[in-house]
Amino acid sequence: MEAESQFRKLLGELMVEKGLITSSQLRDALREQGRSQEKLGRILVEMGYVSELEMFRAVSEQFGLPFPPRFLTFFHREPGKPTPPDAFALGRTRASP
């Protein structure tokens, strides 16, 4: 696992490569991170440089995870489409009667 993390791209680098932010925006966010000690993704969203969805997508790519995660597909399904039968499989959410 440690060797794997050594080769993982940094979130800021990935976002610049994808064209989501500029190098200048990354520098601004990194300066703010040094001051506030907040997570870079949170700072980028708070500064208005990326949306939460763009940040989640980049983090998913950074860690090699599928996007969108299953829980997002339920909440962002198209209007008029039925709820998938396994939407509540985790048992953390209950449908209202």
Buried (B, 14 or more C-beta within 10 A) or exposed (E): EEEEEEEEEEBBEBBBEEEBBEEEBBEBBBEBBEEEEEEBBBBBBEEEBBEEEBBBBBBBBBEEEEEBEEEEEBEEEEEEEEEEEEBEEEEEEEEEE
